[in-house]
Amino acid sequence: MARDEFSKAVRDTVAARAGLRCSNPGCQKLTSGPAIDPARAVSIGVAAHITAAAPGGPRFDPTLTPEQRSSLENAIWLCAACGILIDRDAERFPVSVLRE
């Protein structure tokens, strides 16, 4: 099944807009740090979909176009743990909460 994934530009923009911190107000962990190699950084951040990228996913909205599903307006920057949390507990994290 095809997923409407974010482009690198969208992922980079949502990360920068969040200051490389998890957007979950209860978390706000820094999602990037130094690697052993001084020329590299390690990221635990994810650009998560507010409404799912594909049918069957959490909060999927069939009225959105593929372009809307993969747009910056449908993205939220989270640490890896919070990315899993919002998808596994979609009732606790509806679209309205994620857009806040």
Contacts in CASP RR format, 6 or more apart in sequence:
PFRMAT RR
TARGET T0000
AUTHOR 0000-0000-0000
METHOD contacts of the structure
MODEL  1
MARDEFSKAVRDTVAARAGLRCSNPGCQKLTSGPAIDPARAVSIGVAAHI
TAAAPGGPRFDPTLTPEQRSSLENAIWLCAACGILIDRDAERFPVSVLRE
1 54 0 8 1.000
1 55 0 8 1.000
2 54 0 8 1.000
3 53 0 8 1.000
3 54 0 8 1.000
4 49 0 8 1.000
4 53 0 8 1.000
4 54 0 8 1.000
4 66 0 8 1.000
4 67 0 8 1.000
4 69 0 8 1.000
4 70 0 8 1.000
5 53 0 8 1.000
5 70 0 8 1.000
6 14 0 8 1.000
6 47 0 8 1.000
6 49 0 8 1.000
6 70 0 8 1.000
6 75 0 8 1.000
7 70 0 8 1.000
10 47 0 8 1.000
10 70 0 8 1.000
10 71 0 8 1.000
10 72 0 8 1.000
10 75 0 8 1.000
11 47 0 8 1.000
11 75 0 8 1.000
13 72 0 8 1.000
14 47 0 8 1.000
14 72 0 8 1.000
14 75 0 8 1.000
14 76 0 8 1.000
14 77 0 8 1.000
15 31 0 8 1.000
15 32 0 8 1.000
15 45 0 8 1.000
15 47 0 8 1.000
15 77 0 8 1.000
17 77 0 8 1.000
18 31 0 8 1.000
18 77 0 8 1.000
19 77 0 8 1.000
20 30 0 8 1.000
20 31 0 8 1.000
20 32 0 8 1.000
20 45 0 8 1.000
20 77 0 8 1.000
21 28 0 8 1.000
21 29 0 8 1.000
21 30 0 8 1.000
21 31 0 8 1.000
21 77 0 8 1.000
22 28 0 8 1.000
22 29 0 8 1.000
22 31 0 8 1.000
22 45 0 8 1.000
22 77 0 8 1.000
22 78 0 8 1.000
22 79 0 8 1.000
22 82 0 8 1.000
23 76 0 8 1.000
23 77 0 8 1.000
23 78 0 8 1.000
23 82 0 8 1.000
24 78 0 8 1.000
24 79 0 8 1.000
24 82 0 8 1.000
24 85 0 8 1.000
24 86 0 8 1.000
27 78 0 8 1.000
27 79 0 8 1.000
27 81 0 8 1.000
27 82 0 8 1.000
29 44 0 8 1.000
29 79 0 8 1.000
31 43 0 8 1.000
31 44 0 8 1.000
31 45 0 8 1.000
31 77 0 8 1.000
31 78 0 8 1.000
31 79 0 8 1.000
32 41 0 8 1.000
32 42 0 8 1.000
32 43 0 8 1.000
32 44 0 8 1.000
32 45 0 8 1.000
33 41 0 8 1.000
33 42 0 8 1.000
33 43 0 8 1.000
34 40 0 8 1.000
34 41 0 8 1.000
34 42 0 8 1.000
35 41 0 8 1.000
35 42 0 8 1.000
44 79 0 8 1.000
44 80 0 8 1.000
45 77 0 8 1.000
45 78 0 8 1.000
45 79 0 8 1.000
45 80 0 8 1.000
46 77 0 8 1.000
46 78 0 8 1.000
46 79 0 8 1.000
46 80 0 8 1.000
46 83 0 8 1.000
47 75 0 8 1.000
47 76 0 8 1.000
47 77 0 8 1.000
48 75 0 8 1.000
48 76 0 8 1.000
48 77 0 8 1.000
48 78 0 8 1.000
48 83 0 8 1.000
48 86 0 8 1.000
48 87 0 8 1.000
49 59 0 8 1.000
49 69 0 8 1.000
49 74 0 8 1.000
49 75 0 8 1.000
50 59 0 8 1.000
50 74 0 8 1.000
50 75 0 8 1.000
50 76 0 8 1.000
50 95 0 8 1.000
50 98 0 8 1.000
50 99 0 8 1.000
51 59 0 8 1.000
51 60 0 8 1.000
51 61 0 8 1.000
51 64 0 8 1.000
51 69 0 8 1.000
51 74 0 8 1.000
51 95 0 8 1.000
52 58 0 8 1.000
52 59 0 8 1.000
52 60 0 8 1.000
52 61 0 8 1.000
52 69 0 8 1.000
53 69 0 8 1.000
53 70 0 8 1.000
54 60 0 8 1.000
55 62 0 8 1.000
57 87 0 8 1.000
58 86 0 8 1.000
58 87 0 8 1.000
58 90 0 8 1.000
59 90 0 8 1.000
59 94 0 8 1.000
59 95 0 8 1.000
59 98 0 8 1.000
61 69 0 8 1.000
61 95 0 8 1.000
64 74 0 8 1.000
68 74 0 8 1.000
76 86 0 8 1.000
76 98 0 8 1.000
78 86 0 8 1.000
85 93 0 8 1.000
86 93 0 8 1.000
86 98 0 8 1.000
END
